[in-house]
Amino acid sequence: MPPANASTMTAPHPETTVQASTKPKPIAQEKKLSGDLIFRWVTTIFAMSILAILALMLTEMALQSIPAIKQFGLKFVTASEWDAVNGNFGALPYLYGSVVSSVLALALATPLSIGAALFITEICPRGWGSMIAPLVELLAAIPSVIYGLWGVLVMAPWLQSTVEPFLIDHFGALPFFQGAPYGVSMLAAVFILMIMVVPIITSITKEVLMAVPQSQKEAAIALGATRWEMIRIAILPYGRSGILGAAILGLGRAVGETMAVTMVIGNAPQISLSLLSPAYTMPSVIANEFAEASSKLHSAALMEIGLILLLVTLIINAMARLLIWSVSRGSSGGRI
């Protein structure tokens, strides 16, 4: 038999055990919390710095535009005269050129992009789709000056010798196809913008279509729908908002495109219904004249055009992101 007091000699005191086991925990927990807090503040600073840069850009552009805003007011966006010598500046031809070229390019690019996205996600074999999709997206990585160089050396002469004479001969009665075949024209800018925005719209539309639930596709097939009926009934209605958002995002790219459009549009500050006539856009006039601004008012007018362009681009991109997010959040899908 062990002695009666053996348990009192070997067993640790309960309070000592609790203190020994709990004493290091608050220190480790405090270190963990301090590390999380530092990481949270660092990432918050990084995120806020991006917004601060954007706010700084808007503020500086607005301050630099004040002389033109005071001089012309709202008349700046309604007048058509741009005379740097006499100090008369009106941005309407540039607004017209940017809007018309971007909208027409979007009207041509959207059906083409939707068809390409449907082919990649629903029609072609999965292995082919995984090869075609990167090739389409690779077009978005080509510098715009390469598009412009190809446009002015290859596409514009082809339009001047083939497409524009055909349009004049067969549709010359319409105001949209009247005039001489210049080659460099609004039509050339529309085509070059269409080629440039197709990869963006196709890539985003593909992601939206892949977000359609697989069960929704299978349900349409189980009810006897053909592949086309399944696409028309189950896929396109589900991704309508996302496709619209992709198109608007492409519009934002088209509105802000500079180099390629500058090289093929002709750079004539005029408003004409004819697509065969030269035109001008807001990014093009900034690129062409900012280094040659002869007065403070001239620089302020160009800065105000830049401010308008920045605000329009921000609004368009924000609308597109909201539409895409409303469709693709929390969804997953695939091809049958």
C-alpha positions as CSV (number, residue, x, y, z in Angstrom):
1,M,0.0,0.0,0.0
2,P,1.4,3.4,-0.9
3,P,1.5,6.0,1.8
4,A,-1.6,8.0,2.5
5,N,0.0,11.3,1.6
6,A,1.4,10.1,-1.8
7,S,-1.4,11.7,-3.7
8,T,-0.8,15.1,-2.1
9,M,2.9,14.9,-2.9
10,T,2.6,14.0,-6.7
11,A,-0.7,15.6,-7.9
12,P,-0.3,19.2,-9.1
13,H,-2.5,21.8,-7.6
14,P,-5.6,22.5,-9.8
15,E,-5.0,26.2,-9.9
16,T,-1.4,25.7,-11.0
17,T,-2.5,23.5,-13.9
18,V,-5.1,26.0,-15.1
19,Q,-2.6,28.8,-15.0
20,A,0.1,26.8,-16.8
21,S,-2.2,25.9,-19.6
22,T,-3.9,29.3,-20.1
23,K,-1.0,31.6,-19.6
24,P,0.6,31.4,-23.2
25,K,-2.8,31.6,-25.0
26,P,-3.5,35.3,-24.5
27,I,0.0,36.2,-25.8
28,A,-0.4,34.1,-29.0
29,Q,-3.9,35.4,-29.6
30,E,-2.7,39.0,-29.2
31,K,0.1,38.4,-31.7
32,K,-2.4,36.9,-34.1
33,L,-4.8,39.8,-33.8
34,S,-2.0,42.4,-34.2
35,G,-0.8,40.6,-37.4
36,D,-4.4,40.5,-38.8
37,L,-4.9,44.2,-37.9
38,I,-1.7,45.2,-39.6
39,F,-2.5,43.3,-42.7
40,R,-6.0,44.8,-42.8
41,W,-4.7,48.3,-42.5
42,V,-2.1,47.8,-45.2
43,T,-4.5,46.3,-47.7
44,T,-7.0,49.1,-46.9
45,I,-4.4,51.7,-47.6
46,F,-3.5,50.1,-50.9
47,A,-7.2,50.0,-51.9
48,M,-7.8,53.6,-50.9
49,S,-4.7,54.8,-52.7
50,I,-6.2,53.7,-56.0
51,L,-9.4,55.7,-55.3
52,A,-7.2,58.6,-54.2
53,I,-5.3,58.6,-57.5
54,L,-8.6,58.6,-59.4
55,A,-9.9,61.5,-57.2
56,L,-6.6,63.4,-57.8
57,M,-6.9,62.9,-61.5
58,L,-10.5,64.2,-61.6
59,T,-9.6,67.2,-59.3
60,E,-6.6,68.2,-61.3
61,M,-8.4,67.9,-64.7
62,A,-11.3,69.9,-63.3
63,L,-9.0,72.7,-62.0
64,Q,-7.1,72.8,-65.3
65,S,-10.4,73.1,-67.2
66,I,-11.7,76.1,-65.2
67,P,-10.6,78.7,-67.8
68,A,-12.5,77.0,-70.6
69,I,-15.5,76.3,-68.4
70,K,-15.7,80.0,-67.4
71,Q,-15.1,81.2,-70.9
72,F,-17.6,79.0,-72.8
73,G,-19.8,77.3,-70.2
74,L,-22.4,74.9,-71.6
75,K,-21.8,76.3,-75.1
76,F,-18.5,74.3,-75.2
77,V,-20.4,71.1,-75.9
78,T,-22.9,72.6,-78.3
79,A,-20.7,74.8,-80.6
80,S,-18.9,73.4,-83.7
81,E,-16.1,75.9,-84.3
82,W,-12.6,75.0,-83.2
83,D,-10.3,77.9,-83.9
84,A,-7.1,78.0,-81.8
85,V,-5.9,81.2,-83.4
86,N,-9.0,83.3,-82.4
87,G,-9.6,81.4,-79.2
88,N,-13.0,79.9,-80.1
89,F,-13.5,76.3,-79.0
90,G,-16.5,74.0,-79.5
91,A,-16.3,70.3,-78.9
92,L,-19.5,69.1,-80.7
93,P,-17.7,67.6,-83.7
94,Y,-15.5,65.6,-81.4
95,L,-18.4,64.4,-79.3
96,Y,-20.3,63.5,-82.5
97,G,-17.3,61.5,-83.9
98,S,-16.7,59.6,-80.6
99,V,-20.4,58.7,-80.1
100,V,-21.1,57.7,-83.7
101,S,-18.0,55.6,-84.3
102,S,-18.3,53.8,-80.9
103,V,-22.0,53.1,-81.2
104,L,-21.8,51.8,-84.8
105,A,-18.7,49.7,-83.9
106,L,-20.6,48.2,-81.0
107,A,-23.7,47.5,-83.2
108,L,-21.4,45.4,-85.5
109,A,-19.3,43.8,-82.8
110,T,-22.0,42.6,-80.4
111,P,-23.7,40.0,-82.6
112,L,-20.3,38.8,-83.8
113,S,-19.1,38.5,-80.2
114,I,-22.2,36.7,-78.9
115,G,-22.0,34.2,-81.8
116,A,-18.3,33.5,-81.1
117,A,-19.0,33.1,-77.4
118,L,-21.9,30.7,-78.0
119,F,-19.7,28.7,-80.4
120,I,-16.9,28.4,-77.8
121,T,-19.2,27.4,-74.9
122,E,-22.0,25.4,-76.5
123,I,-21.2,24.3,-80.0
124,C,-17.6,23.3,-80.5
125,P,-15.9,20.4,-78.7
126,R,-14.5,21.2,-75.3
127,G,-10.9,20.8,-76.5
128,W,-11.3,23.1,-79.4
129,G,-13.0,25.7,-77.2
130,S,-10.1,25.7,-74.8
131,M,-7.8,26.5,-77.8
132,I,-10.0,29.0,-79.6
133,A,-10.8,31.1,-76.5
134,P,-7.2,32.2,-75.8
135,L,-6.7,33.0,-79.4
136,V,-9.7,35.4,-79.4
137,E,-8.5,36.9,-76.1
138,L,-5.0,37.4,-77.6
139,L,-6.5,40.0,-80.0
140,A,-7.1,42.2,-77.0
141,A,-3.3,42.2,-76.2
142,I,-2.3,43.6,-79.6
143,P,-1.2,47.3,-79.2
144,S,-3.6,49.7,-80.7
145,V,-0.9,51.3,-82.8
146,I,-0.5,47.9,-84.6
147,Y,-4.2,48.0,-85.4
148,G,-3.9,51.5,-86.7
149,L,-0.9,50.7,-88.8
150,W,-2.7,47.8,-90.4
151,G,-5.8,49.9,-90.8
152,V,-4.1,52.8,-92.6
153,L,-1.9,50.6,-94.8
154,V,-4.2,47.7,-95.6
155,M,-7.8,48.3,-94.6
156,A,-8.2,51.9,-95.7
157,P,-6.9,51.3,-99.3
158,W,-9.1,48.2,-99.5
159,L,-12.2,50.3,-98.4
160,Q,-11.3,53.0,-100.9
161,S,-11.0,50.7,-103.8
162,T,-13.6,48.1,-103.1
163,V,-16.2,48.7,-100.3
164,E,-16.8,52.4,-100.6
165,P,-17.3,52.5,-104.4
166,F,-19.8,49.6,-104.0
167,L,-21.7,51.5,-101.3
168,I,-21.7,54.7,-103.4
169,D,-23.0,52.8,-106.5
170,H,-25.7,50.8,-104.8
171,F,-26.7,52.9,-101.8
172,G,-25.6,56.4,-102.8
173,A,-29.1,57.7,-102.6
174,L,-28.9,57.4,-98.8
175,P,-27.2,60.2,-96.9
176,F,-25.0,57.7,-95.1
177,F,-23.1,56.7,-98.2
178,Q,-22.6,60.0,-100.2
179,G,-19.4,61.6,-101.1
180,A,-16.0,60.5,-102.5
181,P,-14.2,57.3,-101.4
182,Y,-11.5,58.7,-99.2
183,G,-10.5,55.4,-97.5
184,V,-9.6,57.1,-94.2
185,S,-13.1,58.0,-92.9
186,M,-15.7,57.3,-90.3
187,L,-16.3,53.9,-91.9
188,A,-12.7,52.9,-91.4
189,A,-12.8,54.0,-87.8
190,V,-16.0,51.9,-87.2
191,F,-14.4,48.8,-88.7
192,I,-11.1,49.2,-86.7
193,L,-13.0,49.8,-83.5
194,M,-15.2,46.7,-84.2
195,I,-12.2,44.5,-84.5
196,M,-10.7,45.9,-81.3
197,V,-13.8,45.5,-79.1
198,V,-14.7,42.0,-80.3
199,P,-12.2,40.2,-78.0
200,I,-13.4,42.1,-74.9
201,I,-17.1,41.4,-75.5
202,T,-16.5,37.8,-76.5
203,S,-14.3,37.1,-73.4
204,I,-16.8,38.5,-71.0
205,T,-19.8,37.0,-72.8
206,K,-18.1,33.6,-72.6
207,E,-17.8,33.9,-68.8
208,V,-21.4,35.0,-68.5
209,L,-22.6,32.0,-70.6
210,M,-20.5,29.6,-68.6
211,A,-22.2,30.9,-65.4
212,V,-25.6,29.5,-66.6
213,P,-26.5,26.7,-64.2
214,Q,-26.0,23.2,-65.8
215,S,-29.4,22.1,-64.4
216,Q,-31.1,24.8,-66.4
217,K,-29.6,23.5,-69.6
218,E,-30.4,19.9,-68.7
219,A,-34.0,20.8,-67.9
220,A,-34.5,22.4,-71.3
221,I,-33.0,19.4,-73.1
222,A,-35.2,17.0,-70.9
223,L,-38.3,18.9,-72.1
224,G,-37.5,18.1,-75.7
225,A,-35.8,21.4,-76.7
226,T,-33.2,21.3,-79.5
227,R,-29.8,22.8,-79.0
228,W,-30.9,26.1,-80.5
229,E,-34.1,26.2,-78.5
230,M,-32.1,25.4,-75.3
231,I,-29.7,28.4,-76.1
232,R,-32.7,30.7,-76.9
233,I,-34.8,29.7,-73.9
234,A,-32.4,28.7,-71.2
235,I,-29.1,30.5,-71.8
236,L,-29.6,33.8,-73.5
237,P,-32.4,35.1,-71.2
238,Y,-30.3,34.1,-68.1
239,G,-27.3,36.0,-69.4
240,R,-29.0,39.0,-70.9
241,S,-27.8,41.4,-68.3
242,G,-24.3,40.1,-68.4
243,I,-24.2,40.3,-72.2
244,L,-25.5,43.8,-72.0
245,G,-22.8,44.6,-69.5
246,A,-20.1,43.2,-71.8
247,A,-21.4,45.3,-74.6
248,I,-21.3,48.4,-72.5
249,L,-17.8,47.6,-71.4
250,G,-16.8,47.3,-75.0
251,L,-18.4,50.6,-75.6
252,G,-16.2,52.1,-72.9
253,R,-13.1,50.7,-74.7
254,A,-14.3,52.1,-78.0
255,V,-15.0,55.6,-76.7
256,G,-11.5,55.9,-75.2
257,E,-9.5,54.4,-78.1
258,T,-7.0,56.8,-79.4
259,M,-4.1,55.7,-81.6
260,A,-5.8,53.4,-84.0
261,V,-8.8,55.7,-84.6
262,T,-6.5,58.7,-85.1
263,M,-4.7,56.9,-87.9
264,V,-7.8,55.9,-89.9
265,I,-10.6,58.4,-89.2
266,G,-9.2,61.4,-91.3
267,N,-9.1,63.9,-88.4
268,A,-11.5,66.5,-89.9
269,P,-13.6,68.4,-87.3
270,Q,-16.9,68.3,-89.1
271,I,-20.3,66.8,-88.6
272,S,-21.6,64.7,-91.5
273,L,-24.1,62.0,-91.9
274,S,-22.0,60.3,-94.5
275,L,-19.8,57.4,-93.2
276,L,-17.5,58.0,-96.1
277,S,-16.4,61.4,-94.8
278,P,-13.5,62.0,-92.5
279,A,-14.3,62.8,-88.8
280,Y,-12.7,63.5,-85.5
281,T,-12.9,62.0,-82.0
282,M,-12.2,63.4,-78.5
283,P,-9.1,61.2,-77.8
284,S,-7.8,62.0,-81.3
285,V,-7.9,65.8,-80.9
286,I,-6.2,65.5,-77.5
287,A,-3.4,63.4,-78.9
288,N,-3.0,65.6,-82.0
289,E,-3.1,69.1,-80.4
290,F,-2.1,68.9,-76.7
291,A,1.7,69.2,-77.5
292,E,1.0,72.1,-79.8
293,A,-1.4,74.1,-77.5
294,S,-0.6,77.7,-78.2
295,S,-2.4,79.3,-75.2
296,K,-3.7,78.6,-71.8
297,L,-7.2,78.7,-73.1
298,H,-6.4,76.1,-75.7
299,S,-4.8,73.8,-73.1
300,A,-7.9,74.3,-70.9
301,A,-10.2,73.4,-73.7
302,L,-8.3,70.2,-74.4
303,M,-8.3,69.4,-70.7
304,E,-12.1,69.9,-70.5
305,I,-12.5,67.4,-73.4
306,G,-10.3,65.0,-71.5
307,L,-12.5,65.5,-68.4
308,I,-15.7,64.8,-70.3
309,L,-14.1,61.7,-71.8
310,L,-12.9,60.4,-68.4
311,L,-16.4,61.0,-66.8
312,V,-18.1,59.2,-69.7
313,T,-15.7,56.3,-69.5
314,L,-16.1,55.9,-65.8
315,I,-19.9,55.9,-66.0
316,I,-19.9,53.4,-68.8
317,N,-17.5,51.0,-67.1
318,A,-19.4,51.3,-63.8
319,M,-22.7,50.4,-65.5
320,A,-21.1,47.4,-67.2
321,R,-19.5,46.1,-64.1
322,L,-22.8,46.3,-62.2
323,L,-24.6,44.4,-64.9
324,I,-22.0,41.7,-65.1
325,W,-21.8,41.3,-61.4
326,S,-25.6,41.0,-61.1
327,V,-25.5,37.9,-63.4
328,S,-22.3,36.1,-62.6
329,R,-22.2,36.4,-58.8
330,G,-22.3,33.0,-57.1
331,S,-23.1,31.1,-60.3
332,S,-21.3,28.2,-61.9
333,G,-22.1,26.2,-65.0
334,G,-20.7,24.4,-68.0
335,R,-21.4,23.1,-71.3
336,I,-23.6,20.0,-71.9
